[in-house]
Each structure stands twice: as C-alpha cells, then as structure tokens.
Amino acid sequence: MAKMRRSFTDEFKREAVALLDGSGRPLEHVARELGLQPSVLRNWRRAAQGQPPRSRSGAPAVPGAATPATPDEQTAEIARLRRELERARQERDILEKAISIFSEAPR
C-alpha cells in the first residue's frame, strides 16, 4: 500500500526553519528531531530565504526556475555537449576493440 504524503502548515514550516536557524545544531539533527527528511527541511529553509528548492543533482527542482540561457550560452553548451558525446563514442569504440582482442582464443 502506498504511503500517504504528509502535508505541513506554513506556520509549522516557519517554526521548523526558525528552530534550525536559532539552535545552531546541524540540519540533520533538527530534521530527525522533527521527524523530517533533511532535504525537506533544507528546501523549507531555501524557500524562507527566497530561493527556489533544489533537486538532488543541485539543479532547480522546479523546471524553469533557473535563469534562461542566452543564445550564445546555449550555442556554447551545445558545442560542449557535442565534444563530450564524440569523446564518449571514441572511448566506447576503443573498449569494443579491446573486448574483441581479449575475447579471441589464444593461439
């Protein structure tokens, strides 16, 4: 059976962030004390500071929350990704050749 998602009032969130900021204790300890995941409390603190929440990868958790890239930045990113892709393809080809060499029967 699926778990029900808990919801918290804005007041609880504000008090949790105030406890975190005022206690001087590590975020993980305060989160455990309140029965929360550290990431939840971290996102609440970010929201209280006026910053968008972030995902595990560090990217904005909300699509479109990042500042849009300029066309020049997009072009540079595409070029970088193409170079990265080409390098990955070359590495794959080398590994495939190595596998075929090492999998041949000894003479």
Rosetta constraint file for C-alpha pairs under 8 A:
AtomPair CA 8 CA 12 HARMONIC 6.29 0.50
AtomPair CA 8 CA 13 HARMONIC 6.80 0.50
AtomPair CA 9 CA 13 HARMONIC 6.42 0.50
AtomPair CA 10 CA 14 HARMONIC 6.17 0.50
AtomPair CA 11 CA 15 HARMONIC 6.14 0.50
AtomPair CA 12 CA 16 HARMONIC 6.02 0.50
AtomPair CA 13 CA 17 HARMONIC 6.22 0.50
AtomPair CA 13 CA 44 HARMONIC 6.51 0.50
AtomPair CA 14 CA 18 HARMONIC 6.10 0.50
AtomPair CA 14 CA 44 HARMONIC 7.96 0.50
AtomPair CA 14 CA 48 HARMONIC 7.56 0.50
AtomPair CA 15 CA 19 HARMONIC 6.04 0.50
AtomPair CA 16 CA 20 HARMONIC 6.20 0.50
AtomPair CA 16 CA 34 HARMONIC 7.87 0.50
AtomPair CA 16 CA 41 HARMONIC 7.51 0.50
AtomPair CA 17 CA 21 HARMONIC 6.08 0.50
AtomPair CA 17 CA 41 HARMONIC 7.17 0.50
AtomPair CA 17 CA 44 HARMONIC 6.84 0.50
AtomPair CA 17 CA 45 HARMONIC 5.63 0.50
AtomPair CA 17 CA 48 HARMONIC 7.74 0.50
AtomPair CA 18 CA 22 HARMONIC 5.79 0.50
AtomPair CA 19 CA 23 HARMONIC 5.69 0.50
AtomPair CA 19 CA 30 HARMONIC 7.69 0.50
AtomPair CA 20 CA 24 HARMONIC 6.82 0.50
AtomPair CA 20 CA 25 HARMONIC 6.85 0.50
AtomPair CA 20 CA 26 HARMONIC 7.76 0.50
AtomPair CA 20 CA 27 HARMONIC 6.48 0.50
AtomPair CA 20 CA 30 HARMONIC 6.21 0.50
AtomPair CA 25 CA 29 HARMONIC 6.70 0.50
AtomPair CA 25 CA 30 HARMONIC 6.84 0.50
AtomPair CA 26 CA 30 HARMONIC 6.61 0.50
AtomPair CA 27 CA 31 HARMONIC 6.05 0.50
AtomPair CA 27 CA 38 HARMONIC 6.55 0.50
AtomPair CA 27 CA 41 HARMONIC 7.56 0.50
AtomPair CA 27 CA 42 HARMONIC 7.52 0.50
AtomPair CA 28 CA 32 HARMONIC 6.10 0.50
AtomPair CA 28 CA 37 HARMONIC 7.98 0.50
AtomPair CA 28 CA 38 HARMONIC 5.44 0.50
AtomPair CA 29 CA 33 HARMONIC 6.15 0.50
AtomPair CA 30 CA 34 HARMONIC 6.27 0.50
AtomPair CA 31 CA 35 HARMONIC 6.03 0.50
AtomPair CA 31 CA 36 HARMONIC 4.85 0.50
AtomPair CA 31 CA 37 HARMONIC 6.02 0.50
AtomPair CA 31 CA 38 HARMONIC 5.34 0.50
AtomPair CA 31 CA 41 HARMONIC 6.35 0.50
AtomPair CA 32 CA 36 HARMONIC 5.83 0.50
AtomPair CA 32 CA 37 HARMONIC 7.10 0.50
AtomPair CA 32 CA 38 HARMONIC 7.58 0.50
AtomPair CA 36 CA 40 HARMONIC 6.60 0.50
AtomPair CA 36 CA 41 HARMONIC 6.93 0.50
AtomPair CA 37 CA 41 HARMONIC 6.80 0.50
AtomPair CA 38 CA 42 HARMONIC 6.06 0.50
AtomPair CA 39 CA 43 HARMONIC 6.08 0.50
AtomPair CA 40 CA 44 HARMONIC 6.28 0.50
AtomPair CA 41 CA 45 HARMONIC 6.22 0.50
AtomPair CA 42 CA 46 HARMONIC 6.25 0.50
AtomPair CA 43 CA 47 HARMONIC 6.11 0.50
AtomPair CA 43 CA 52 HARMONIC 7.91 0.50
AtomPair CA 43 CA 53 HARMONIC 5.01 0.50
AtomPair CA 43 CA 54 HARMONIC 7.04 0.50
AtomPair CA 44 CA 48 HARMONIC 6.17 0.50
AtomPair CA 44 CA 53 HARMONIC 7.76 0.50
AtomPair CA 45 CA 49 HARMONIC 6.29 0.50
AtomPair CA 46 CA 50 HARMONIC 6.35 0.50
AtomPair CA 46 CA 51 HARMONIC 5.09 0.50
AtomPair CA 46 CA 52 HARMONIC 6.48 0.50
AtomPair CA 46 CA 53 HARMONIC 6.09 0.50
AtomPair CA 47 CA 51 HARMONIC 5.25 0.50
AtomPair CA 47 CA 52 HARMONIC 5.98 0.50
AtomPair CA 47 CA 53 HARMONIC 6.48 0.50
AtomPair CA 52 CA 60 HARMONIC 6.60 0.50
AtomPair CA 52 CA 61 HARMONIC 7.43 0.50
AtomPair CA 52 CA 62 HARMONIC 7.45 0.50
AtomPair CA 52 CA 65 HARMONIC 6.87 0.50
AtomPair CA 53 CA 60 HARMONIC 6.17 0.50
AtomPair CA 53 CA 61 HARMONIC 5.61 0.50
AtomPair CA 53 CA 62 HARMONIC 7.27 0.50
AtomPair CA 54 CA 58 HARMONIC 5.52 0.50
AtomPair CA 54 CA 59 HARMONIC 5.59 0.50
AtomPair CA 54 CA 60 HARMONIC 4.38 0.50
AtomPair CA 54 CA 61 HARMONIC 4.51 0.50
AtomPair CA 54 CA 62 HARMONIC 7.65 0.50
AtomPair CA 55 CA 59 HARMONIC 5.59 0.50
AtomPair CA 55 CA 60 HARMONIC 5.95 0.50
AtomPair CA 55 CA 61 HARMONIC 4.64 0.50
AtomPair CA 60 CA 64 HARMONIC 7.97 0.50
AtomPair CA 60 CA 65 HARMONIC 6.01 0.50
AtomPair CA 60 CA 66 HARMONIC 6.24 0.50
AtomPair CA 61 CA 65 HARMONIC 7.73 0.50
AtomPair CA 64 CA 68 HARMONIC 7.58 0.50
AtomPair CA 69 CA 73 HARMONIC 5.75 0.50
AtomPair CA 69 CA 74 HARMONIC 6.11 0.50
AtomPair CA 70 CA 74 HARMONIC 6.20 0.50
AtomPair CA 71 CA 75 HARMONIC 6.10 0.50
AtomPair CA 72 CA 76 HARMONIC 6.18 0.50
AtomPair CA 73 CA 77 HARMONIC 6.07 0.50
AtomPair CA 74 CA 78 HARMONIC 6.12 0.50
AtomPair CA 75 CA 79 HARMONIC 6.24 0.50
AtomPair CA 76 CA 80 HARMONIC 6.16 0.50
AtomPair CA 77 CA 81 HARMONIC 6.09 0.50
AtomPair CA 78 CA 82 HARMONIC 6.11 0.50
AtomPair CA 79 CA 83 HARMONIC 6.28 0.50
AtomPair CA 80 CA 84 HARMONIC 6.18 0.50
AtomPair CA 81 CA 85 HARMONIC 6.02 0.50
AtomPair CA 82 CA 86 HARMONIC 6.15 0.50
AtomPair CA 83 CA 87 HARMONIC 6.21 0.50
AtomPair CA 84 CA 88 HARMONIC 6.21 0.50
AtomPair CA 85 CA 89 HARMONIC 6.18 0.50
AtomPair CA 86 CA 90 HARMONIC 6.24 0.50
AtomPair CA 87 CA 91 HARMONIC 6.20 0.50
AtomPair CA 88 CA 92 HARMONIC 6.12 0.50
AtomPair CA 89 CA 93 HARMONIC 6.17 0.50
AtomPair CA 90 CA 94 HARMONIC 6.21 0.50
AtomPair CA 91 CA 95 HARMONIC 6.20 0.50
AtomPair CA 92 CA 96 HARMONIC 6.13 0.50
AtomPair CA 93 CA 97 HARMONIC 6.27 0.50
AtomPair CA 94 CA 98 HARMONIC 6.20 0.50
AtomPair CA 95 CA 99 HARMONIC 6.11 0.50
AtomPair CA 96 CA 100 HARMONIC 6.31 0.50
AtomPair CA 97 CA 101 HARMONIC 6.22 0.50
AtomPair CA 98 CA 102 HARMONIC 6.10 0.50
AtomPair CA 99 CA 103 HARMONIC 5.87 0.50
AtomPair CA 100 CA 104 HARMONIC 6.38 0.50
